[in-house]
């Protein structure tokens, strides 16, 4: 049975926010590659859009380590409100059992949209909102703070391939299996990869 909670749900929330941001930013033909609630098909590309006559492929990575309210961080019902880590988490191995390479190695995306958010809502509430229309989803989702970073995938991959072994791997439960991520300080990546755009907060204007 597919797991529609945990990291899978967080990822779906992030994809929906990023998709609406792209649409509101003037991009055309914004589409989900594997729409919720069927996260069973893994892909290194989550969204596509068209801009200036070209189709762009996007990998979305949603990261909940962006909280700054100590009371909410301590609240165990707020699964997606974690203390800000000031790091990027890149999937190096997508399945610990099969050793399948992670999306950082095999994604065909042109861009990585790394979406940091602090969601002050229990997991079950976020899951219920995922089946609602946009006006309800964006009107009732409680994202306290967020920040979108857009990273060109090819230079990121080239840098990661040369340096990932310098950083300690960390296991993360994704759906029904365990994956391995490398946690790398954001300032290291931002200083090494040209063309990174820190868009800033995007959620606040999406409910209107």
N, C-alpha and C positions, 0 to 999 in steps of 0.2 A: 504494500500500500504506500502511495506517495506521502511524503511528509510535507504538510503545508504550513508548518510553523518554523520556529527557530530561524536559522540563517536563511532558509529558503523564503520565508515570509518577508524578512527584512530586505532581501534582495528585490523581491517583487515590489515592495513599497518604493524603494529607490528608483527602480526602472519606471514606475508610473509617474513619479515626480519629475524625473529627468525628461521623460517623453513630453510631458505637458510644458516644461520649460522650453524645450526645443521648438514646439509648436508655437508658443507665445513669442518666441524670439524671431519668428519669421521663416523658420525652416518649413519646407513642404514635405508632404507624403511621409510623415513620421509614423513608423510602424513597429510593432513588437514582433520579434522573431519567434518567441515561444510564449504566447499570452498566458497569463494567470487564468485558471488555477492548475495548469498542466506544466509543472516545472520539471517533469521527468526527462524531457529531452535536453541534454546538456549542450551548450553551444558557447563558443568563444565570442559570439556576436549576439547582443541582446536587442538592439534597436537599429533601425536604418532611417535615414532621412535624405532629402535632396536639397542641395544648395548650389547655386550658380551652375545648374545643369549637370551636376555630378551627384551620384549616390554615395553617401558616406555610411560606413559601418561603425557601430559604437559598441564597445564593451562597457557595461556599467558595473562598478564595484561599490557596494553600499557598506559603510563603516559606521557603527554606532558608538565608537570611542570618541565622542565629541561633547560630552556633558560637562557642565561646570557648576551645577547646583549640588552641593554635598548631600542635602536631604534626599534629593531624588536619586542620586547615585547609590545611597544606602538602602533605598526602597527595593526590595527583592521582587516586587510585582512589576517593576519597570525594566523588563528584559533588555530593552533597546536604549537605555539611558546609562551609558558607561563613562568613566572618567576620561577626559581628553588625553590621547596618547601621543600626539604630535608625531605620528609615524604613518607610513603607508603599509598596507598588508597585501602582498602579492602572492597569488596561488602558484606554487612551484610544482606540487604534486596534487592532482585532483582526486585521486583515490589511493589511500595508503595501501590497500590490499593488492591492487593491480599495478601500482606504480605508474599509472597513466599520467603523463605530463600535464601540468596545470595550464590555465588559459594564458598566462604570461608568455608561455613558449609557443602555443599553437593557435592563438586567436588570429583570425583574419581581419580583425577590426582595424580601422584607420585611427581611431581615437579611443582612449580610455577616459571615461567620465567617472572620476573618483568622487563619490558623493558622501560627505560626512554629515551625520545628523544625530541629534539627541531627541528621541521620541518619548515624551512623558505620558505614555499610554500603555496599559497592559497588553500583552501579546494577543489575547482573545479579542480585544476591542479593535486592534489593528486588522486582525484577520476578518472580522465582520465587515469592516469598512471596505475591504478589497473587492467585495461583490456589489458594492453600491455604485451608482452613477457618479460621474466626476463632481457634480455640484455638492453631493453629500461627502464623498471621500475627501475632497480638498477643503470643505467647510468644517469638517469635524476631526480631521487628523491633527494631532497635537505635537507638532515639531517645534521645540523650544528654540533651537538654533541649528543652522545648517551652513554648509559651504561646499561649493562645487569646484573641483579642479579638473581641467581638461588637459590630458597628457597625450602627445603624439606617440602612438604605439610602437612604431618601428624603432626609433631611437631609444625608447624605454627598454624594449626587448634586448637590443644590442648591449646596452649598458648592464642590464640585469644578468645576461648570460656571462658577462665578464666578472661580475662582482658578487653574485648572490651567495656564494659559499662563504663570504666574509660575515654573513649574518645568520644568527641562530634560527633554525626552523621551529615552528610552533604548530601543533595539531589543532584543527578546527572541525567541529562536527557540521557537515553540510548534508542536509537531508538524512539519509540512512547510512552514511558512511563518513569516514574521517579523511580530511584533506590536510596537506601541509603547506603552511604559508611562511614566507620570509618577511619579518617585520623590520622596515628600514626607515630611519628618521626622515621626515619630510624635507628638512633643509638639505640633506645629502642629495636626495633625488632632484629637488628643485634646482640645486646648484650644478648638477651634472647634465641635465636634459634640457636642451634648448627648446623654446616654443611652448613651455607650460603656461597655461592661462588659469589664474585663480579668479573665477567668476564672482565668488563671494556667495552670499545668501540668495537663494532663488525661490524658496517656498512661500515667503510672505505674500508675494504678489499673485500667486497662482489661484487663490480662492475667488478672486474677483472676476 
